[in-house]
Amino acid sequence: MTLIQGNTSAPSDIQIYLDEVFSTSLSTWNKKLVDNIGANNAFLNTLLNSEFYESYEGGTDIKQPLMYELAPLDWYDGYDELPLVPTDGITEAVFEARQGAVPIQYSMKQVIQNRQRILDLVDSKIAQAEMGIAEGFAQSWMWGAGAGNLRTAATGSSGASAIEPITSIIDYTPTTSRTIGNINQSTSTWWRNWTKTSAATTYDGLLQEFLDMFMKTSRGTGGPPDLVMVDETTFQLLGFALWAKYRQTGSDTEFKFNNIRLPFGSGKTLLVSDEKMPDVANGLTDANTKGTALFLNKQFARIRYIPERDFKMLPNESGKTFVKPPRGDSRLGHLVWMGAVTISNRRKFGVIGNISRGPLT
């Protein structure tokens, strides 16, 4: 679509192609979009702004190689026969790519009214789409299908599934028969995350439960969790417990989320709060009833995306990103994303549910 300013018979006139203006603006906004999408969730932000936000070239699904068994060492002497029994122990988790879209639409009346401020109109429409994506990602990531269905992916108006919610990947009841990455966690015991039901009534008891989960999720290669993400009340309770026990107030001042350094291990694990943290013990989308803590290790999680669908405008067969509806005086385009959240070792993740709202002693 061409917007013509001035008299076309004049020696000099200006023609603005809004398709091109939007595309150019979006290419410079892409990094900002990724930053802001992760602004509501510390772990999502960590993945999106790291090498763990990876592109893939498509296909029917996304395969994540897994190693669940090691080749055993056997001892021998002299002419003894060397071990010959093969070790399987290698498989693949299979994740489905999900697709999301946000509409960007403007009426020709808006174009006419904003002839002198086209860039303002473009920026406001992109910002509107950006906020929609950020909120949609945060809710789908944390809540899934919502109250009572936290482990189930949210669905669009057509019934299509959203990205896998974090409460599915880190399951509060990991012994139940459910497939994650096409592997049943009930029959494959090695494919279960750690879980604990809190019974703490004191600050010391709460600290002990967190230390116990920290030790479990630190086992094996890959080190301890990077983040322990909690609801706001649990953040305050644990913060007070650390102050009362250790007089600790340290934090990572370069990390953009409010945080407290946990005095476990090497002291690099950060405690952060999230306003959308659900109550996993009761299947609720808020933690007002009971608190939740997620122990997260970024080395074993990935967000994989299709490069041409990485928050890009979707072109039609003619290469145009905006089209005129058959019966409308407007233009419509879609900002799209396609990809999946994958995980390679669920034993490096844990969840504590049923955390008391206090007061503790």
SEFI-172873 format. One record per residue (C-alpha): residue number from 1; chain; residue in one letter; x, y, z. Coordinates in nm, 2 decimals, always signed. Example, Ala and Ser with C-alpha at 12.3 -4.5 7.8 and 13.67 -1.06 7.14 Angstrom:
{nr 1 kette A rest a px +1.23 py -0.45 pz +0.78}
{nr 2 kette A rest s px +1.37 py -0.11 pz +0.71}
This chain:
{nr 1 kette A rest m px +0.00 py +0.00 pz +0.00}
{nr 2 kette A rest t px +0.13 py +0.34 pz -0.10}
{nr 3 kette A rest l px +0.06 py +0.66 pz +0.10}
{nr 4 kette A rest i px +0.11 py +0.96 pz -0.12}
{nr 5 kette A rest q px +0.17 py +1.30 pz +0.04}
{nr 6 kette A rest g px +0.14 py +1.62 pz -0.15}
{nr 7 kette A rest n px +0.05 py +1.69 pz -0.52}
{nr 8 kette A rest t px +0.18 py +1.41 pz -0.75}
{nr 9 kette A rest s px +0.22 py +1.67 pz -1.03}
{nr 10 kette A rest a px +0.46 py +1.87 pz -0.81}
{nr 11 kette A rest p px +0.83 py +1.86 pz -0.89}
{nr 12 kette A rest s px +0.89 py +1.66 pz -0.57}
{nr 13 kette A rest d px +0.65 py +1.44 pz -0.39}
{nr 14 kette A rest i px +0.68 py +1.18 pz -0.11}
{nr 15 kette A rest q px +0.56 py +0.83 pz -0.13}
{nr 16 kette A rest i px +0.56 py +0.61 pz +0.18}
{nr 17 kette A rest y px +0.52 py +0.24 pz +0.16}
{nr 18 kette A rest l px +0.39 py +0.13 pz +0.50}
{nr 19 kette A rest d px +0.48 py -0.23 pz +0.43}
{nr 20 kette A rest e px +0.84 py -0.12 pz +0.41}
{nr 21 kette A rest v px +0.82 py +0.11 pz +0.70}
{nr 22 kette A rest f px +0.67 py -0.16 pz +0.92}
{nr 23 kette A rest s px +0.93 py -0.42 pz +0.81}
{nr 24 kette A rest t px +1.22 py -0.18 pz +0.86}
{nr 25 kette A rest s px +1.09 py -0.08 pz +1.20}
{nr 26 kette A rest l px +1.03 py -0.45 pz +1.31}
{nr 27 kette A rest s px +1.38 py -0.55 pz +1.21}
{nr 28 kette A rest t px +1.53 py -0.30 pz +1.45}
{nr 29 kette A rest w px +1.27 py -0.39 pz +1.72}
{nr 30 kette A rest n px +1.33 py -0.76 pz +1.70}
{nr 31 kette A rest k px +1.59 py -0.77 pz +1.98}
{nr 32 kette A rest k px +1.38 py -0.54 pz +2.19}
{nr 33 kette A rest l px +1.08 py -0.77 pz +2.13}
{nr 34 kette A rest v px +1.28 py -1.06 pz +2.26}
{nr 35 kette A rest d px +1.40 py -0.86 pz +2.56}
{nr 36 kette A rest n px +1.05 py -0.75 pz +2.65}
{nr 37 kette A rest i px +0.89 py -1.09 pz +2.60}
{nr 38 kette A rest g px +1.12 py -1.22 pz +2.87}
{nr 39 kette A rest a px +1.06 py -0.92 pz +3.09}
{nr 40 kette A rest n px +0.79 py -1.09 pz +3.29}
{nr 41 kette A rest n px +0.98 py -1.41 pz +3.37}
{nr 42 kette A rest a px +1.34 py -1.45 pz +3.48}
{nr 43 kette A rest f px +1.40 py -1.79 pz +3.34}
{nr 44 kette A rest l px +1.24 py -1.71 pz +3.01}
{nr 45 kette A rest n px +1.45 py -1.40 pz +2.99}
{nr 46 kette A rest t px +1.77 py -1.60 pz +3.07}
{nr 47 kette A rest l px +1.70 py -1.84 pz +2.78}
{nr 48 kette A rest l px +1.58 py -1.58 pz +2.53}
{nr 49 kette A rest n px +1.90 py -1.37 pz +2.58}
{nr 50 kette A rest s px +2.15 py -1.65 pz +2.57}
{nr 51 kette A rest e px +2.29 py -1.92 pz +2.34}
{nr 52 kette A rest f px +2.01 py -2.14 pz +2.46}
{nr 53 kette A rest y px +1.77 py -1.95 pz +2.23}
{nr 54 kette A rest e px +1.85 py -2.16 pz +1.92}
{nr 55 kette A rest s px +1.73 py -2.17 pz +1.57}
{nr 56 kette A rest y px +1.64 py -2.49 pz +1.39}
{nr 57 kette A rest e px +1.56 py -2.55 pz +1.03}
{nr 58 kette A rest g px +1.21 py -2.71 pz +1.06}
{nr 59 kette A rest g px +1.07 py -3.06 pz +1.01}
{nr 60 kette A rest t px +0.77 py -3.24 pz +1.15}
{nr 61 kette A rest d px +0.91 py -3.21 pz +1.51}
{nr 62 kette A rest i px +1.21 py -3.12 pz +1.72}
{nr 63 kette A rest k px +1.43 py -3.40 pz +1.85}
{nr 64 kette A rest q px +1.64 py -3.36 pz +2.16}
{nr 65 kette A rest p px +1.90 py -3.64 pz +2.21}
{nr 66 kette A rest l px +1.91 py -3.79 pz +2.56}
{nr 67 kette A rest m px +2.16 py -4.01 pz +2.74}
{nr 68 kette A rest y px +2.00 py -4.20 pz +3.02}
{nr 69 kette A rest e px +2.25 py -4.49 pz +3.08}
{nr 70 kette A rest l px +2.63 py -4.50 pz +3.08}
{nr 71 kette A rest a px +2.85 py -4.78 pz +2.94}
{nr 72 kette A rest p px +2.96 py -4.98 pz +3.25}
{nr 73 kette A rest l px +3.32 py -5.02 pz +3.34}
{nr 74 kette A rest d px +3.43 py -5.38 pz +3.39}
{nr 75 kette A rest w px +3.77 py -5.50 pz +3.53}
{nr 76 kette A rest y px +3.98 py -5.76 pz +3.37}
{nr 77 kette A rest d px +4.32 py -5.92 pz +3.41}
{nr 78 kette A rest g px +4.57 py -6.07 pz +3.16}
{nr 79 kette A rest y px +4.38 py -6.29 pz +2.90}
{nr 80 kette A rest d px +4.04 py -6.23 pz +3.04}
{nr 81 kette A rest e px +3.77 py -6.16 pz +2.78}
{nr 82 kette A rest l px +3.69 py -5.79 pz +2.75}
{nr 83 kette A rest p px +3.33 py -5.67 pz +2.81}
{nr 84 kette A rest l px +3.11 py -5.71 pz +2.50}
{nr 85 kette A rest v px +2.76 py -5.63 pz +2.62}
{nr 86 kette A rest p px +2.64 py -5.32 pz +2.43}
{nr 87 kette A rest t px +2.49 py -5.03 pz +2.61}
{nr 88 kette A rest d px +2.17 py -4.88 pz +2.48}
{nr 89 kette A rest g px +2.09 py -4.58 pz +2.69}
{nr 90 kette A rest i px +2.05 py -4.32 pz +2.41}
{nr 91 kette A rest t px +1.71 py -4.20 pz +2.30}
{nr 92 kette A rest e px +1.54 py -3.89 pz +2.18}
{nr 93 kette A rest a px +1.28 py -3.67 pz +2.33}
{nr 94 kette A rest v px +1.04 py -3.54 pz +2.06}
{nr 95 kette A rest f px +0.88 py -3.20 pz +2.10}
{nr 96 kette A rest e px +0.62 py -3.04 pz +1.87}
{nr 97 kette A rest a px +0.67 py -2.69 pz +1.73}
{nr 98 kette A rest r px +0.40 py -2.44 pz +1.83}
{nr 99 kette A rest q px +0.28 py -2.14 pz +1.63}
{nr 100 kette A rest g px +0.17 py -1.80 pz +1.76}
{nr 101 kette A rest a px +0.05 py -1.49 pz +1.59}
{nr 102 kette A rest v px -0.04 py -1.13 pz +1.69}
{nr 103 kette A rest p px -0.24 py -0.91 pz +1.44}
{nr 104 kette A rest i px -0.12 py -0.57 pz +1.35}
{nr 105 kette A rest q px -0.40 py -0.37 pz +1.19}
{nr 106 kette A rest y px -0.46 py -0.01 pz +1.09}
{nr 107 kette A rest s px -0.75 py +0.16 pz +0.92}
{nr 108 kette A rest m px -0.70 py +0.40 pz +0.63}
{nr 109 kette A rest k px -0.86 py +0.66 pz +0.84}
{nr 110 kette A rest q px -0.57 py +0.63 pz +1.09}
{nr 111 kette A rest v px -0.33 py +0.67 pz +0.80}
{nr 112 kette A rest i px -0.50 py +0.98 pz +0.67}
{nr 113 kette A rest q px -0.52 py +1.13 pz +1.02}
{nr 114 kette A rest n px -0.15 py +1.05 pz +1.09}
{nr 115 kette A rest r px +0.00 py +1.16 pz +0.76}
{nr 116 kette A rest q px +0.25 py +1.38 pz +0.94}
{nr 117 kette A rest r px +0.33 py +1.12 pz +1.21}
{nr 118 kette A rest i px +0.35 py +0.79 pz +1.02}
{nr 119 kette A rest l px +0.64 py +0.67 pz +1.23}
{nr 120 kette A rest d px +0.44 py +0.74 pz +1.55}
{nr 121 kette A rest l px +0.15 py +0.53 pz +1.41}
{nr 122 kette A rest v px +0.39 py +0.24 pz +1.32}
{nr 123 kette A rest d px +0.56 py +0.25 pz +1.66}
{nr 124 kette A rest s px +0.23 py +0.25 pz +1.85}
{nr 125 kette A rest k px +0.10 py -0.05 pz +1.64}
{nr 126 kette A rest i px +0.42 py -0.25 pz +1.70}
{nr 127 kette A rest a px +0.42 py -0.17 pz +2.07}
{nr 128 kette A rest q px +0.06 py -0.29 pz +2.09}
{nr 129 kette A rest a px +0.17 py -0.62 pz +1.92}
{nr 130 kette A rest e px +0.47 py -0.64 pz +2.14}
{nr 131 kette A rest m px +0.27 py -0.62 pz +2.47}
{nr 132 kette A rest g px +0.03 py -0.88 pz +2.34}
{nr 133 kette A rest i px +0.31 py -1.12 pz +2.26}
{nr 134 kette A rest a px +0.48 py -1.06 pz +2.60}
{nr 135 kette A rest e px +0.17 py -1.12 pz +2.80}
{nr 136 kette A rest g px +0.06 py -1.42 pz +2.59}
{nr 137 kette A rest f px +0.40 py -1.59 pz +2.62}
{nr 138 kette A rest a px +0.42 py -1.52 pz +3.00}
{nr 139 kette A rest q px +0.07 py -1.67 pz +3.07}
{nr 140 kette A rest s px +0.12 py -1.97 pz +2.84}
{nr 141 kette A rest w px +0.46 py -2.04 pz +2.99}
{nr 142 kette A rest m px +0.35 py -2.02 pz +3.35}
{nr 143 kette A rest w px -0.01 py -2.12 pz +3.36}
{nr 144 kette A rest g px -0.07 py -2.34 pz +3.06}
{nr 145 kette A rest a px -0.45 py -2.39 pz +3.02}
{nr 146 kette A rest g px -0.51 py -2.22 pz +3.35}
{nr 147 kette A rest a px -0.67 py -2.31 pz +3.69}
{nr 148 kette A rest g px -0.69 py -2.68 pz +3.74}
{nr 149 kette A rest n px -0.50 py -2.75 pz +3.42}
{nr 150 kette A rest l px -0.16 py -2.59 pz +3.48}
{nr 151 kette A rest r px +0.03 py -2.88 pz +3.32}
{nr 152 kette A rest t px -0.18 py -2.86 pz +3.00}
{nr 153 kette A rest a px -0.08 py -2.63 pz +2.72}
{nr 154 kette A rest a px -0.31 py -2.34 pz +2.66}
{nr 155 kette A rest t px -0.51 py -2.35 pz +2.33}
{nr 156 kette A rest g px -0.59 py -2.09 pz +2.07}
{nr 157 kette A rest s px -0.93 py -2.01 pz +1.94}
{nr 158 kette A rest s px -0.89 py -2.29 pz +1.68}
{nr 159 kette A rest g px -0.79 py -2.54 pz +1.94}
{nr 160 kette A rest a px -0.42 py -2.53 pz +1.85}
{nr 161 kette A rest s px -0.18 py -2.58 pz +2.14}
{nr 162 kette A rest a px +0.05 py -2.32 pz +2.28}
{nr 163 kette A rest i px +0.41 py -2.38 pz +2.40}
{nr 164 kette A rest e px +0.46 py -2.64 pz +2.67}
{nr 165 kette A rest p px +0.40 py -2.48 pz +3.01}
{nr 166 kette A rest i px +0.68 py -2.49 pz +3.27}
{nr 167 kette A rest t px +0.45 py -2.66 pz +3.51}
{nr 168 kette A rest s px +0.43 py -2.95 pz +3.26}
{nr 169 kette A rest i px +0.80 py -2.98 pz +3.21}
{nr 170 kette A rest i px +0.86 py -2.95 pz +3.59}
{nr 171 kette A rest d px +0.57 py -3.17 pz +3.71}
{nr 172 kette A rest y px +0.45 py -3.15 pz +4.08}
{nr 173 kette A rest t px +0.34 py -3.51 pz +4.05}
{nr 174 kette A rest p px +0.60 py -3.67 pz +3.82}
{nr 175 kette A rest t px +0.50 py -4.03 pz +3.89}
{nr 176 kette A rest t px +0.17 py -3.98 pz +3.70}
{nr 177 kette A rest s px +0.14 py -4.13 pz +3.35}
{nr 178 kette A rest r px +0.21 py -3.84 pz +3.12}
{nr 179 kette A rest t px +0.43 py -3.80 pz +2.82}
{nr 180 kette A rest i px +0.67 py -3.52 pz +2.80}
{nr 181 kette A rest g px +0.88 py -3.50 pz +2.48}
{nr 182 kette A rest n px +0.70 py -3.83 pz +2.38}
{nr 183 kette A rest i px +0.85 py -4.02 pz +2.68}
{nr 184 kette A rest n px +0.62 py -4.14 pz +2.96}
{nr 185 kette A rest q px +0.75 py -4.02 pz +3.29}
{nr 186 kette A rest s px +0.57 py -4.29 pz +3.48}
{nr 187 kette A rest t px +0.75 py -4.59 pz +3.32}
{nr 188 kette A rest s px +1.08 py -4.41 pz +3.25}
{nr 189 kette A rest t px +1.18 py -4.32 pz +3.61}
{nr 190 kette A rest w px +1.50 py -4.15 pz +3.49}
{nr 191 kette A rest w px +1.28 py -3.89 pz +3.31}
{nr 192 kette A rest r px +1.13 py -3.74 pz +3.62}
{nr 193 kette A rest n px +1.21 py -3.41 pz +3.78}
{nr 194 kette A rest w px +1.24 py -3.38 pz +4.16}
{nr 195 kette A rest t px +0.94 py -3.28 pz +4.37}
{nr 196 kette A rest k px +0.87 py -3.20 pz +4.73}
{nr 197 kette A rest t px +0.56 py -3.12 pz +4.93}
{nr 198 kette A rest s px +0.65 py -2.86 pz +5.19}
{nr 199 kette A rest a px +0.56 py -2.91 pz +5.55}
{nr 200 kette A rest a px +0.78 py -2.63 pz +5.70}
{nr 201 kette A rest t px +0.63 py -2.43 pz +5.98}
{nr 202 kette A rest t px +0.96 py -2.25 pz +6.08}
{nr 203 kette A rest y px +1.21 py -2.04 pz +5.89}
{nr 204 kette A rest d px +1.48 py -2.30 pz +5.96}
{nr 205 kette A rest g px +1.25 py -2.58 pz +5.82}
{nr 206 kette A rest l px +1.19 py -2.38 pz +5.50}
{nr 207 kette A rest l px +1.56 py -2.32 pz +5.45}
{nr 208 kette A rest q px +1.62 py -2.70 pz +5.51}
{nr 209 kette A rest e px +1.37 py -2.79 pz +5.24}
{nr 210 kette A rest f px +1.52 py -2.55 pz +4.99}
{nr 211 kette A rest l px +1.87 py -2.68 pz +5.07}
{nr 212 kette A rest d px +1.75 py -3.04 pz +5.02}
{nr 213 kette A rest m px +1.60 py -2.96 pz +4.68}
{nr 214 kette A rest f px +1.92 py -2.76 pz +4.59}
{nr 215 kette A rest m px +2.13 py -3.07 pz +4.66}
{nr 216 kette A rest k px +1.91 py -3.30 pz +4.46}
{nr 217 kette A rest t px +1.90 py -3.08 pz +4.15}
{nr 218 kette A rest s px +2.28 py -3.02 pz +4.17}
{nr 219 kette A rest r px +2.36 py -3.39 pz +4.14}
{nr 220 kette A rest g px +2.56 py -3.51 pz +3.83}
{nr 221 kette A rest t px +2.71 py -3.30 pz +3.56}
{nr 222 kette A rest g px +2.58 py -2.96 pz +3.48}
{nr 223 kette A rest g px +2.62 py -2.81 pz +3.83}
{nr 224 kette A rest p px +2.35 py -2.65 pz +4.05}
{nr 225 kette A rest p px +2.04 py -2.46 pz +3.94}
{nr 226 kette A rest d px +2.09 py -2.11 pz +3.81}
{nr 227 kette A rest l px +1.76 py -1.98 pz +3.94}
{nr 228 kette A rest v px +1.51 py -2.07 pz +4.21}
{nr 229 kette A rest m px +1.19 py -1.90 pz +4.10}
{nr 230 kette A rest v px +0.92 py -1.84 pz +4.36}
{nr 231 kette A rest d px +0.60 py -1.65 pz +4.42}
{nr 232 kette A rest e px +0.62 py -1.31 pz +4.59}
{nr 233 kette A rest t px +0.52 py -1.43 pz +4.94}
{nr 234 kette A rest t px +0.77 py -1.71 pz +4.94}
{nr 235 kette A rest f px +1.04 py -1.47 pz +4.82}
{nr 236 kette A rest q px +0.97 py -1.25 pz +5.13}
{nr 237 kette A rest l px +0.96 py -1.55 pz +5.37}
{nr 238 kette A rest l px +1.28 py -1.70 pz +5.24}
{nr 239 kette A rest g px +1.44 py -1.35 pz +5.23}
{nr 240 kette A rest f px +1.36 py -1.30 pz +5.60}
{nr 241 kette A rest a px +1.48 py -1.66 pz +5.68}
{nr 242 kette A rest l px +1.82 py -1.59 pz +5.52}
{nr 243 kette A rest w px +1.84 py -1.26 pz +5.70}
{nr 244 kette A rest a px +1.75 py -1.41 pz +6.03}
{nr 245 kette A rest k px +1.99 py -1.70 pz +5.98}
{nr 246 kette A rest y px +2.28 py -1.55 pz +5.79}
{nr 247 kette A rest r px +2.23 py -1.18 pz +5.79}
{nr 248 kette A rest q px +2.25 py -1.21 pz +5.42}
{nr 249 kette A rest t px +2.14 py -0.93 pz +5.19}
{nr 250 kette A rest g px +2.36 py -1.01 pz +4.88}
{nr 251 kette A rest s px +2.22 py -1.00 pz +4.53}
{nr 252 kette A rest d px +2.34 py -0.99 pz +4.17}
{nr 253 kette A rest t px +2.30 py -0.62 pz +4.08}
{nr 254 kette A rest e px +2.35 py -0.68 pz +3.71}
{nr 255 kette A rest f px +2.05 py -0.92 pz +3.69}
{nr 256 kette A rest k px +1.74 py -0.72 pz +3.58}
{nr 257 kette A rest f px +1.51 py -0.90 pz +3.82}
{nr 258 kette A rest n px +1.50 py -0.85 pz +4.20}
{nr 259 kette A rest n px +1.70 py -1.14 pz +4.35}
{nr 260 kette A rest i px +1.88 py -1.28 pz +4.65}
{nr 261 kette A rest r px +2.19 py -1.49 pz +4.63}
{nr 262 kette A rest l px +2.13 py -1.82 pz +4.80}
{nr 263 kette A rest p px +2.41 py -1.93 pz +5.04}
{nr 264 kette A rest f px +2.42 py -2.28 pz +4.90}
{nr 265 kette A rest g px +2.70 py -2.44 pz +4.70}
{nr 266 kette A rest s px +2.92 py -2.18 pz +4.53}
{nr 267 kette A rest g px +2.66 py -1.90 pz +4.60}
{nr 268 kette A rest k px +2.58 py -1.84 pz +4.23}
{nr 269 kette A rest t px +2.22 py -1.95 pz +4.25}
{nr 270 kette A rest l px +1.97 py -1.67 pz +4.25}
{nr 271 kette A rest l px +1.63 py -1.66 pz +4.42}
{nr 272 kette A rest v px +1.38 py -1.45 pz +4.21}
{nr 273 kette A rest s px +1.01 py -1.39 pz +4.24}
{nr 274 kette A rest d px +0.75 py -1.41 pz +3.97}
{nr 275 kette A rest e px +0.40 py -1.25 pz +4.00}
{nr 276 kette A rest k px +0.25 py -1.52 pz +3.78}
{nr 277 kette A rest m px +0.39 py -1.81 pz +3.98}
{nr 278 kette A rest p px +0.10 py -2.06 pz +4.02}
{nr 279 kette A rest d px +0.00 py -2.27 pz +4.32}
{nr 280 kette A rest v px +0.10 py -2.62 pz +4.19}
{nr 281 kette A rest a px -0.02 py -2.80 pz +4.50}
{nr 282 kette A rest n px -0.38 py -2.68 pz +4.44}
{nr 283 kette A rest g px -0.37 py -2.63 pz +4.06}
{nr 284 kette A rest l px -0.44 py -2.26 pz +4.08}
{nr 285 kette A rest t px -0.31 py -1.98 pz +3.87}
{nr 286 kette A rest d px -0.19 py -1.78 pz +4.17}
{nr 287 kette A rest a px +0.00 py -1.87 pz +4.48}
{nr 288 kette A rest n px -0.23 py -1.69 pz +4.74}
{nr 289 kette A rest t px -0.33 py -2.03 pz +4.89}
{nr 290 kette A rest k px +0.01 py -2.21 pz +4.89}
{nr 291 kette A rest g px +0.35 py -2.11 pz +4.76}
{nr 292 kette A rest t px +0.56 py -2.27 pz +4.48}
{nr 293 kette A rest a px +0.94 py -2.29 pz +4.41}
{nr 294 kette A rest l px +1.09 py -2.40 pz +4.08}
{nr 295 kette A rest f px +1.46 py -2.50 pz +4.06}
{nr 296 kette A rest l px +1.59 py -2.43 pz +3.71}
{nr 297 kette A rest n px +1.91 py -2.51 pz +3.52}
{nr 298 kette A rest k px +1.94 py -2.33 pz +3.19}
{nr 299 kette A rest q px +2.20 py -2.57 pz +3.05}
{nr 300 kette A rest f px +1.93 py -2.84 pz +3.01}
{nr 301 kette A rest a px +1.66 py -2.62 pz +2.86}
{nr 302 kette A rest r px +1.63 py -2.47 pz +2.51}
{nr 303 kette A rest i px +1.39 py -2.25 pz +2.32}
{nr 304 kette A rest r px +1.41 py -2.34 pz +1.96}
{nr 305 kette A rest y px +1.27 py -2.13 pz +1.68}
{nr 306 kette A rest i px +1.23 py -2.12 pz +1.30}
{nr 307 kette A rest p px +1.44 py -1.82 pz +1.18}
{nr 308 kette A rest e px +1.18 py -1.69 pz +0.94}
{nr 309 kette A rest r px +0.92 py -1.71 pz +1.21}
{nr 310 kette A rest d px +1.12 py -1.54 pz +1.48}
{nr 311 kette A rest f px +0.88 py -1.26 pz +1.56}
{nr 312 kette A rest k px +0.87 py -1.17 pz +1.19}
{nr 313 kette A rest m px +0.59 py -1.03 pz +0.98}
{nr 314 kette A rest l px +0.42 py -1.31 pz +0.78}
{nr 315 kette A rest p px +0.44 py -1.24 pz +0.41}
{nr 316 kette A rest n px +0.18 py -1.36 pz +0.16}
{nr 317 kette A rest e px +0.24 py -1.53 pz -0.18}
{nr 318 kette A rest s px +0.33 py -1.19 pz -0.33}
{nr 319 kette A rest g px +0.58 py -1.10 pz -0.05}
{nr 320 kette A rest k px +0.35 py -0.84 pz +0.10}
{nr 321 kette A rest t px +0.31 py -0.83 pz +0.48}
{nr 322 kette A rest f px -0.01 py -0.63 pz +0.49}
{nr 323 kette A rest v px -0.33 py -0.70 pz +0.29}
{nr 324 kette A rest k px -0.67 py -0.53 pz +0.25}
{nr 325 kette A rest p px -0.96 py -0.73 pz +0.38}
{nr 326 kette A rest p px -1.22 py -0.80 pz +0.11}
{nr 327 kette A rest r px -1.48 py -0.58 pz +0.28}
{nr 328 kette A rest g px -1.28 py -0.34 pz +0.48}
{nr 329 kette A rest d px -1.10 py -0.01 pz +0.45}
{nr 330 kette A rest s px -0.80 py -0.12 pz +0.65}
{nr 331 kette A rest r px -0.48 py -0.32 pz +0.63}
{nr 332 kette A rest l px -0.40 py -0.64 pz +0.82}
{nr 333 kette A rest g px -0.07 py -0.82 pz +0.89}
{nr 334 kette A rest h px +0.05 py -1.07 pz +1.15}
{nr 335 kette A rest l px +0.36 py -1.09 pz +1.36}
{nr 336 kette A rest v px +0.44 py -1.46 pz +1.41}
{nr 337 kette A rest w px +0.66 py -1.70 pz +1.61}
{nr 338 kette A rest m px +0.71 py -2.07 pz +1.57}
{nr 339 kette A rest g px +0.91 py -2.30 pz +1.79}
{nr 340 kette A rest a px +0.92 py -2.51 pz +2.11}
{nr 341 kette A rest v px +1.06 py -2.54 pz +2.46}
{nr 342 kette A rest t px +1.28 py -2.85 pz +2.49}
{nr 343 kette A rest i px +1.45 py -3.01 pz +2.78}
{nr 344 kette A rest s px +1.73 py -3.27 pz +2.79}
{nr 345 kette A rest n px +1.76 py -3.38 pz +3.16}
{nr 346 kette A rest r px +1.46 py -3.34 pz +3.39}
{nr 347 kette A rest r px +1.66 py -3.46 pz +3.69}
{nr 348 kette A rest k px +1.83 py -3.12 pz +3.69}
{nr 349 kette A rest f px +1.49 py -2.95 pz +3.77}
{nr 350 kette A rest g px +1.28 py -2.95 pz +4.08}
{nr 351 kette A rest v px +0.96 py -2.81 pz +4.24}
{nr 352 kette A rest i px +0.85 py -2.75 pz +4.59}
{nr 353 kette A rest g px +0.48 py -2.70 pz +4.64}
{nr 354 kette A rest n px +0.24 py -2.64 pz +4.93}
{nr 355 kette A rest i px +0.47 py -2.38 pz +5.09}
{nr 356 kette A rest s px +0.31 py -2.21 pz +5.39}
{nr 357 kette A rest r px +0.19 py -1.85 pz +5.36}
{nr 358 kette A rest g px +0.31 py -1.79 pz +5.71}
{nr 359 kette A rest p px +0.35 py -1.67 pz +5.96}
{nr 360 kette A rest l px +0.65 py -1.89 pz +6.03}
{nr 361 kette A rest t px +0.84 py -1.91 pz +6.35}
